[in-house]
Amino acid sequence: MRIWMVDEGAGMVRAWTVRGGQSGEREQAALSEGLAIVGWEELGDLSDCSSSDDIGDLLAKAYPGEAVGTIDNWKRQLWRFIAMEIGDYVVMPRKHLSVVALGLLTGPYAYRAAAPPGFRHVRRTDWVRPALERAAVRGDLRDSMGAFLTVSELSRRDAAVRVQALAETGADPGYVGDGEPPNGPEDLVSDVRDSGTRQLTARDLIGLWGWKRRTSDVIDLVDQNLAELALRVDPHFNDVQLDGLVTVSAAGSTGLGEGTHDPVRGDEQQQAHSKADGPRDRDLTWRIGNLPFVREVVTVRMGDALSRAITPMIESDFSQLPVVDHNNVLRGVVTWEGIARAQLGGRAATVANALDPHPETARVEHALFDRMDRIQRSGFTIIVDGENVVIGILTSTDLAGQLKQRIEPFILLEELERRLRRLIRHFSPDELPREIRRTMERGQHLSLGQYVFLVEDAHCWNKLRWPFEQQDISRRLATVRDYRNDLAHWAVDAPAEDAAALAATGGLLKLLKLVDHDPAL
């Protein structure tokens, strides 16, 4: 059994990939007539096609103005639609509605010549859950349903089993474990070509090119490589945590879910093509999602007794607990102030009676510095996704800790460099190595790399008379020099990914303080 995604604009086409007025009509027709429908209205009967190449030939004739890459994308999507097996599950996200429709394929591909244009390519479908709340679908599976494609296969992260469970019970059992990444960029392209999308972590994505950290240079290089491979990533791999998931799809699929030549869509198609021609301009704003936040959030329900909230709040020193419904959708928050009001007011000791229905919330895409004052005032912000499902919490204490980690490397490096600079005063210009002397003659400060020359010079080392091993100090300086250079490239993932280098910087600074004494206070 396989499970496929059919975008709602194509009958079972995804709402967010279909542009134009027909998508809502096609959605309703699909549900009322028990069909999965795709568009490509200029295309005739595909029943005689035995491969995607056969479909490609027909597409090229029907859409002579389309690029080769677009035709290739479309033929693979249509072939998936034809090749789906009876008994496979179909997911249709509803456009402008917070629900998805889940169905079971019951018939083969058919072409309805008498149907209106855009409603002719169909598969008979039993819509077993025509209006399942999107919030019932876990975020990772929901994101994989958000690809910019008409037809794509949901194959990884136990997707087939999970969609079946959603169809049968209305609940997503979720995924536990780590998915295997592709073996390289070529395998990534192959996965996208075969299934329509590929989901992986940002860490695994940059790892395809041998990178471990997201510096500015690395981000630009990976963006360029993705553009050359005609791939797009949503959300951008810089907008999630290093182990956060992104979905890769074909770049040319943006807004091109099916072949319809609606004049209203002309500009949008042109914009989509231009975006696929090269890497997108990168968002340089620091956002909530750039910071790590607590994802295992303790929550309570409306009907719970207050004791169910009070106990974990005391044990874990929480100032608040999010209140959620059965799908983990945020309904409010319970705080000590709310608990006190409920108890002093003589109301029943339930979470509902202590509820603050308007807690401070944020999304991962919200600008961080625009939210800092509000987080400071309330002491926390609850992180929710597009369906208002709770995905984490960020407290003012967490925020202060993150800011400390971000600032600490620069403070340590500044003090270390200033102490090294002060030690140069022990030498006359003639005593210094030539590389250092030339820099000083130009009135410039030395770089950390140049201090390595100073330490490795036998005469200078003997004059310093430091009680340390020369080679050890040289190695430490080289480590700190590399760390300083990495920071200059603004690694998004520092300092968590550079704990060892930060510790080495602090250790070297501690040694320098023994030989470079500050004036007595």
Sequence and secondary structure as in RCSB ss.txt:
>XXXX:A:sequence
MRIWMVDEGAGMVRAWTVRGGQSGEREQAALSEGLAIVGWEELGDLSDCSSSDDIGDLLAKAYPGEAVGTIDNWK
RQLWRFIAMEIGDYVVMPRKHLSVVALGLLTGPYAYRAAAPPGFRHVRRTDWVRPALERAAVRGDLRDSMGAFLT
VSELSRRDAAVRVQALAETGADPGYVGDGEPPNGPEDLVSDVRDSGTRQLTARDLIGLWGWKRRTSDVIDLVDQN
LAELALRVDPHFNDVQLDGLVTVSAAGSTGLGEGTHDPVRGDEQQQAHSKADGPRDRDLTWRIGNLPFVREVVTV
RMGDALSRAITPMIESDFSQLPVVDHNNVLRGVVTWEGIARAQLGGRAATVANALDPHPETARVEHALFDRMDRI
QRSGFTIIVDGENVVIGILTSTDLAGQLKQRIEPFILLEELERRLRRLIRHFSPDELPREIRRTMERGQHLSLGQ
YVFLVEDAHCWNKLRWPFEQQDISRRLATVRDYRNDLAHWAVDAPAEDAAALAATGGLLKLLKLVDHDPAL
>XXXX:A:secstr
  EEEE BTTTTBBGGG  STHHHHHHHHHHHHTEEEE  TT    TT  SHHHHHHHHHHH TTS HHHHHHHH
HHHHHHHH  TT EEEEE TTSSEEEEEEEEEEEEE TTS TTS EEEEEEEEEEEEEGGGS HHHHHHTT S S
EEE  STTHHHHHHHHHHHS      S     SSHHHHHHHHHHHSEEEEEHHHHHHTTT  S  HHHHHHHHHH
HHHTTEEEES TTSS TT EEEEEEGGGTT SS    GGGHHHHHHHHHHHTS      S BGGGS  B S   B
 TTSBHHHHHHHHHHTT SEEEEE TT BEEEEEEHHHHHHHHHTT  SBGGGGEESS  EE TTSBHHHHHHHH
HHHSEEEEE TT BEEEEEEHHHHHHHHHHHHHHHHHHHHHHHHHHHHGGGS GGGS HHHHHHHHTT    HHH
HHHHHHSHHHHHHHT SS HHHHHHHHHHHHHHHHHHHT  TTTTGGGHHHHHHHHHHHHHHHHHS     
